[in-house]
Amino acid sequence: MKLPVLAALFTLTFAAAAAAAPGAEETCKALAARTQGEGPSMNLCTCTYKLADEVMDDDIKALLFQSWNDGIDRQEEADALRPRGRASKQFRKLERAVRKKCAPF
């Protein structure tokens, strides 16, 4: 009985974190300010953000967006999520989507 309750709580926690997280424009502005013009363009950043929002699971996407906002690399945290390899697969999927749909930027 405790397992389903914990799973539901875990899911709600990530959903609340995602809902409270800044949107694409705010996140990309924070990333641009931190990288001082050496990061992606605003158009590429917002396109990537929107694609990540579509193709990634909530827990992985929350770590990605949090990393963009505060500059802390969370790759190890993402790789530690179960099942193993899920984060890497989703990042590769995101990369392909960005090359395909955001290429003009």
C-alpha positions as CSV (number, residue, x, y, z in Angstrom):
1,M,0.0,0.0,0.0
2,K,2.8,2.4,0.8
3,L,4.5,1.9,-2.6
4,P,1.6,3.4,-4.7
5,V,1.3,6.3,-2.3
6,L,5.0,7.1,-2.5
7,A,4.9,6.8,-6.3
8,A,2.0,9.2,-6.4
9,L,3.7,11.6,-4.1
10,F,6.9,11.5,-6.1
11,T,5.0,12.2,-9.3
12,L,3.1,15.1,-7.7
13,T,6.4,16.6,-6.4
14,F,7.9,16.7,-9.9
15,A,4.7,18.0,-11.4
16,A,4.6,20.8,-8.8
17,A,8.3,21.6,-9.4
18,A,7.7,21.7,-13.2
19,A,4.6,24.0,-12.7
20,A,6.6,26.3,-10.4
21,A,9.6,26.4,-12.7
22,P,10.2,29.5,-14.9
23,G,9.1,29.2,-18.5
24,A,11.1,29.1,-21.7
25,E,11.8,32.8,-21.9
26,E,12.8,33.3,-18.3
27,T,15.0,30.1,-18.4
28,C,16.7,31.2,-21.6
29,K,17.3,34.7,-20.3
30,A,19.0,33.2,-17.2
31,L,21.1,30.9,-19.3
32,A,22.1,33.8,-21.6
33,A,23.0,36.0,-18.7
34,R,25.2,33.3,-17.1
35,T,27.0,32.4,-20.4
36,Q,27.5,36.0,-21.4
37,G,26.8,35.5,-25.1
38,E,28.7,32.3,-25.4
39,G,25.6,30.0,-25.1
40,P,22.9,29.3,-27.6
41,S,20.9,32.1,-29.2
42,M,17.6,33.0,-27.6
43,N,15.7,31.5,-30.6
44,L,17.7,28.2,-30.3
45,C,17.3,28.1,-26.6
46,T,13.5,28.6,-26.6
47,C,13.1,26.1,-29.4
48,T,15.2,23.5,-27.5
49,Y,13.2,24.2,-24.3
50,K,9.9,23.6,-26.1
51,L,11.2,20.4,-27.6
52,A,12.5,19.2,-24.3
53,D,9.2,19.9,-22.7
54,E,7.5,17.7,-25.4
55,V,9.9,14.7,-25.6
56,M,11.4,14.3,-22.1
57,D,9.9,12.7,-19.0
58,D,9.1,15.2,-16.2
59,D,11.9,14.2,-13.9
60,I,14.6,14.4,-16.5
61,K,13.2,17.7,-17.9
62,A,13.0,19.2,-14.4
63,L,16.7,18.5,-13.9
64,L,17.6,19.9,-17.3
65,F,15.7,23.1,-16.8
66,Q,17.0,23.5,-13.2
67,S,20.5,23.2,-14.6
68,W,19.8,25.9,-17.2
69,N,18.5,28.2,-14.4
70,D,21.3,27.7,-11.9
71,G,24.3,26.5,-13.9
72,I,24.8,23.3,-11.9
73,D,25.5,20.3,-14.1
74,R,23.0,17.6,-13.2
75,Q,24.0,14.9,-15.7
76,E,25.0,12.5,-12.9
77,E,21.6,12.9,-11.2
78,A,19.8,12.3,-14.5
79,D,21.9,9.3,-15.3
80,A,21.2,7.8,-11.8
81,L,17.4,7.8,-12.5
82,R,15.8,4.4,-13.1
83,P,15.7,2.7,-15.5
84,R,19.3,3.1,-16.3
85,G,20.0,4.8,-19.6
86,R,16.7,6.5,-19.8
87,A,18.1,10.0,-19.5
88,S,20.8,9.4,-22.1
89,K,18.3,8.1,-24.6
90,Q,16.0,11.1,-24.0
91,F,19.0,13.5,-24.4
92,R,19.9,11.9,-27.7
93,K,16.3,12.1,-28.8
94,L,16.3,15.8,-27.9
95,E,19.5,16.4,-29.8
96,R,18.0,14.8,-33.0
97,A,14.8,16.8,-32.6
98,V,16.8,20.1,-32.2
99,R,18.9,19.4,-35.3
100,K,15.7,18.7,-37.2
101,K,13.4,21.4,-36.0
102,C,15.6,24.2,-34.7
103,A,18.4,24.0,-37.3
104,P,17.7,27.4,-38.9
105,F,18.5,29.2,-35.6
